[in-house]
Amino acid sequence: MASIKDVAAAAGVSVATVSRVLNEHPSVSADARQRVMAAVQDLGYRPNAVARSLRTDQTRTLGLVISDVLNPYFTELARAVEEEARALGYSVIIGNADERPDLQDHHVRTLLDRRIDGLLVSPTDGGSPLMLDAVRAGTPMVFVDRWIPGVQVPVVRADGREAVWDLVAHLCRLGHRRLAIIAGPAATTTGSERVDAFRDAMAEHGLPLPDAYTGQGDFQAGSGRRVTEGFLDLPEPPEVIFAADNLMALGALDAVRARGLRVPDDIALAAFDDIPWFVHTDPPVTAIAQPTGELGRAAVRALVDRIEGRPPASVTFAARLVVRRSCGEAAPSSPSPVQRSTS
């Protein structure tokens, strides 16, 4: 394997000049830079990344801690993050928190020990002391999808309130009145935001939301099954179940089918976080879609801005309702738009 000395000899320059070229130092002449890069290519030289990071205090590596790698939403998000980071010259190390604050902190600690240049986090709770310490220490950080209120870190997320209102309006047009929700964890911003948006939309449409129609989930399939079984055992079960994420929707679907019931004939189902396999279920699931790829790419750009000394910006995208046939729709086409009253 070629060494930096071999590159220097082939290019007819000093080892220091080769080092400056590889570290993009502006003091090197164009001729010397061209000869060094030609020698690097001819010899197949690969810089030692560890040694280089010790000299530059940068590893060109980002950390990403996601809430649940088994959730297709976060899988798609991670892919977008990796692609955008690679395009900007960075690598990504991913940690899966599995919706557990202790695992989240384990991955954050490990990534910081590996001297990553910056950290992308989708927090599993309201804020661990470890993450808050990292922010106070000046670690470049961006929250993606979820955030910790009051912490001065850029946030890249989707706002789902209007899409939830559109969903409730759509269900009302279909004649549904008894709507239930499987909520996400209250300790997460997305969990509390979605249930609040649903409750507000129900109130605007003059619909009650009894306590019995609000079930507490954890953004995983098992809780979707458990809460749905409770709904189905009620003397007057709901007509529609709205699951606040895709895995809880899958659990809800399993519970309905285990009772020998059918969607939407016996009970309707809608979900937050549209994913590709929703079009392949029978019937296809009506869902609220987030621009996941755009979220991931924007989060990387914000973090790289912070690392490279440019002012990072928070970004908020809009979620949207995707109408299919799991709520009793007669056809897969979208309904006519509903104008929200501003009076």
C-alpha positions in Angstrom: 0.0 0.0 0.0 1.4 3.4 -1.0 2.4 5.8 1.7 2.4 9.6 1.8 6.2 9.5 1.3 5.6 7.5 -1.9 3.2 10.2 -3.1 5.7 13.0 -2.3 8.5 11.2 -4.2 6.3 10.6 -7.3 5.1 14.2 -7.3 8.5 15.7 -6.7 7.4 17.6 -3.6 7.8 17.4 0.2 5.6 15.3 2.5 4.4 18.6 4.0 3.2 19.8 0.6 1.3 16.5 0.0 -0.4 17.0 3.5 -1.4 20.5 2.6 -2.9 19.4 -0.7 -4.9 16.6 1.0 -6.2 19.0 3.6 -7.1 21.6 0.9 -4.7 24.2 2.2 -4.8 27.3 0.0 -1.1 28.0 0.1 -0.2 25.2 -2.4 0.4 26.2 -6.1 -1.9 24.9 -8.8 1.0 23.0 -10.4 2.0 21.3 -7.2 -1.6 20.4 -6.4 -2.1 18.9 -9.8 1.1 16.8 -9.5 0.1 15.5 -6.1 -3.4 14.5 -7.1 -2.1 12.8 -10.2 0.4 10.8 -7.9 -2.4 10.0 -5.5 -4.5 8.5 -8.3 -1.6 6.6 -10.0 -0.5 5.1 -6.7 -4.0 4.4 -5.3 -3.1 6.2 -2.1 -5.7 6.4 0.6 -5.2 8.8 3.5 -5.3 7.4 7.0 -8.7 8.8 8.2 -7.8 8.4 11.9 -4.5 10.2 11.6 -6.0 12.9 9.4 -8.8 13.6 12.0 -6.1 14.0 14.7 -4.4 16.7 12.6 -7.6 18.5 11.5 -9.8 17.9 14.5 -12.5 16.7 12.0 -13.6 13.2 11.1 -16.0 14.2 8.3 -18.5 11.9 10.1 -22.0 12.6 11.3 -24.0 10.7 13.9 -27.6 9.8 13.5 -29.7 8.5 16.4 -33.2 7.4 15.2 -36.1 6.3 17.3 -36.8 2.9 15.7 -34.9 1.4 12.8 -37.8 -1.1 12.3 -40.2 1.8 11.5 -40.2 2.2 7.7 -40.5 6.0 8.2 -37.2 6.2 10.1 -35.6 3.7 7.6 -36.4 6.1 4.8 -35.3 9.1 6.8 -31.9 7.4 7.5 -31.4 6.6 3.8 -32.0 10.2 2.9 -29.6 11.4 5.6 -26.9 9.0 4.4 -27.3 10.0 0.7 -27.2 13.8 1.4 -24.3 13.4 3.8 -22.3 11.5 1.2 -23.0 14.1 -1.4 -21.5 16.7 1.0 -18.4 14.7 1.7 -19.5 13.2 5.1 -20.1 9.6 6.3 -22.9 8.6 8.8 -22.9 6.3 11.8 -26.4 5.3 12.8 -27.7 4.3 16.2 -31.1 2.8 16.8 -32.7 3.9 20.1 -35.6 1.4 19.8 -37.8 4.1 21.4 -35.8 3.7 24.7 -34.2 6.7 26.3 -31.4 4.6 27.8 -30.4 3.2 24.4 -30.6 6.7 22.9 -28.1 8.0 25.5 -25.9 5.0 24.9 -25.7 5.8 21.2 -25.2 9.5 21.8 -22.3 8.8 24.2 -20.7 6.3 21.8 -20.9 8.7 18.9 -19.4 11.6 20.9 -16.6 9.3 22.0 -15.9 8.6 18.3 -15.4 12.3 17.8 -18.1 12.8 15.2 -18.4 16.3 13.7 -22.1 16.7 14.4 -25.2 14.9 15.6 -28.7 14.4 14.2 -31.2 13.1 16.8 -34.9 12.2 16.8 -35.4 12.3 20.6 -37.2 9.5 22.3 -38.2 11.6 25.4 -38.3 15.1 26.7 -34.6 15.5 27.0 -31.8 13.5 28.6 -29.1 15.3 30.7 -26.5 13.8 28.4 -27.9 15.5 25.3 -28.4 18.7 27.1 -24.8 18.6 28.3 -23.7 18.0 24.7 -25.6 21.0 23.5 -24.1 23.2 26.3 -20.7 21.9 25.3 -21.2 23.3 21.8 -21.6 20.0 20.0 -23.2 20.7 16.6 -26.6 19.2 16.8 -29.9 19.2 14.8 -33.2 17.6 15.9 -35.1 15.9 13.1 -38.8 14.9 13.2 -39.0 15.3 17.0 -37.5 17.9 19.2 -37.0 19.0 22.8 -38.9 22.1 23.7 -36.8 25.0 25.1 -33.5 23.6 23.8 -31.8 26.0 21.4 -31.1 23.5 18.6 -32.3 23.8 15.0 -35.3 21.6 14.3 -36.2 20.0 10.9 -39.7 18.5 11.1 -43.2 18.3 9.4 -46.2 20.1 10.8 -49.2 17.7 10.7 -51.9 19.8 12.2 -53.5 20.9 8.9 -53.3 17.3 7.6 -55.0 15.9 10.7 -57.8 18.6 10.3 -58.2 17.4 6.7 -58.5 13.8 7.9 -61.2 14.6 10.4 -63.1 16.7 7.8 -62.8 13.8 5.3 -64.1 11.3 7.9 -67.1 13.6 8.7 -68.0 13.8 5.0 -68.0 10.0 4.9 -70.6 10.0 7.7 -68.3 8.9 10.6 -68.9 10.4 14.0 -67.3 8.0 16.6 -63.6 8.6 16.0 -60.9 7.1 18.2 -57.1 7.7 18.3 -54.1 5.5 19.3 -51.8 8.2 20.6 -48.0 8.1 20.7 -46.0 8.6 23.9 -46.8 11.9 25.6 -43.1 12.4 26.3 -42.4 12.9 22.6 -43.3 16.1 20.8 -44.8 14.2 17.9 -46.9 12.1 20.3 -48.4 15.1 22.1 -48.7 17.2 19.0 -50.8 14.6 17.0 -53.2 13.9 19.8 -53.7 17.6 20.4 -54.3 18.2 16.7 -56.8 15.4 16.6 -58.7 16.6 19.6 -58.8 20.2 18.3 -60.0 19.1 14.9 -62.8 17.0 16.5 -63.9 20.0 18.6 -64.0 22.2 15.5 -66.3 19.7 13.8 -68.5 19.4 16.8 -67.5 15.9 17.6 -66.8 14.6 21.2 -63.6 12.6 22.0 -64.5 10.5 25.0 -61.6 9.3 27.2 -62.6 5.7 26.2 -61.7 6.7 22.6 -58.2 7.8 23.4 -55.7 5.0 23.8 -52.1 5.4 24.8 -49.5 3.7 22.5 -45.8 3.8 22.2 -45.2 4.1 18.4 -44.8 0.3 18.1 -47.1 -2.4 16.7 -47.8 -4.2 20.0 -49.4 -1.1 21.5 -51.5 -0.7 18.4 -52.9 -4.2 18.9 -53.5 -3.7 22.6 -55.3 -0.4 22.3 -57.4 -1.6 19.4 -58.5 -4.7 21.4 -59.7 -2.3 24.1 -61.6 -0.2 21.6 -63.3 -3.3 20.2 -64.3 -4.5 23.6 -66.3 -1.3 24.3 -70.1 -1.5 24.5 -70.1 1.0 21.6 -66.8 0.6 19.7 -65.6 3.5 17.5 -66.4 3.7 13.8 -62.8 4.8 13.0 -59.4 4.2 14.5 -56.7 6.8 13.8 -53.3 5.5 14.6 -50.7 8.2 15.3 -48.0 6.3 13.5 -47.6 3.5 10.9 -46.5 0.6 13.2 -49.4 1.2 15.6 -51.7 1.1 12.5 -50.2 -2.2 11.6 -51.0 -3.5 15.1 -54.5 -2.1 14.9 -55.0 -3.9 11.6 -53.8 -7.2 13.1 -56.2 -6.8 16.0 -59.2 -6.2 13.8 -58.4 -9.2 11.6 -57.9 -11.4 14.6 -61.5 -10.7 15.6 -62.7 -11.8 12.2 -63.6 -8.2 11.3 -62.9 -6.3 8.1 -61.6 -2.8 7.3 -63.6 -0.7 6.5 -66.8 -2.8 6.6 -66.7 -3.3 10.3 -64.4 -0.5 11.4 -62.4 2.1 9.5 -58.6 2.7 9.9 -56.4 5.7 9.2 -52.7 6.4 10.0 -50.1 9.1 10.5 -46.9 8.4 8.5 -47.7 7.1 5.1 -45.3 4.3 3.9 -45.0 2.4 0.6 -46.6 -0.8 1.8 -49.9 0.9 2.8 -50.9 0.8 -0.9 -50.5 -3.0 -0.9 -52.8 -3.7 2.1 -56.4 -4.8 1.5 -57.8 -2.2 1.5 -55.1 0.4 0.9 -54.7 2.6 4.0 -55.7 6.3 4.1 -52.8 8.0 5.7 -51.0 11.3 6.5 -47.8 11.6 4.6 -44.6 13.4 5.6 -42.0 14.5 3.0 -39.5 12.1 4.7 -36.7 12.4 2.1 -36.8 16.2 2.2 -36.7 16.1 6.0 -33.6 14.0 6.0 -31.8 16.0 3.4 -32.7 19.4 5.0 -31.5 18.1 8.4 -28.1 17.2 7.0 -27.7 20.5 5.3 -28.6 22.3 8.6 -26.1 20.3 10.5 -23.3 20.8 7.9 -24.0 24.5 8.0 -23.5 24.5 11.8 -20.3 22.4 11.5 -18.8 24.6 8.8 -19.6 27.9 10.5 -22.7 29.0 8.6 -25.9 29.9 10.5 -28.2 26.9 10.5 -31.9 27.3 10.1 -34.9 25.3 11.4 -37.1 24.0 8.7 -40.8 23.0 8.9 -42.5 21.1 6.1 -46.2 20.4 5.6 -47.7 17.0 5.9 -50.6 16.0 3.6 -53.6 13.7 3.6 -53.4 10.7 1.2 -56.9 9.3 0.7 -57.3 5.6 -0.2 -60.0 3.1 0.8 -59.6 2.1 4.4 -62.3 4.5 5.7 -65.1 3.5 3.5 -64.2 5.7 0.5 -66.1 4.7 -2.6 -63.1 5.2 -4.9 -59.3 5.9 -4.4 -59.6 9.4 -5.8 -59.1 12.3 -3.4 -62.2 14.2 -2.2 -62.8 17.8 -3.2 -60.7 20.2 -1.1 -62.3 21.5 2.1 -61.7 25.2 3.0 -61.0 25.7 6.7 -63.0 28.5 8.2 -60.8 31.4 9.5 -63.7 33.3 11.1 
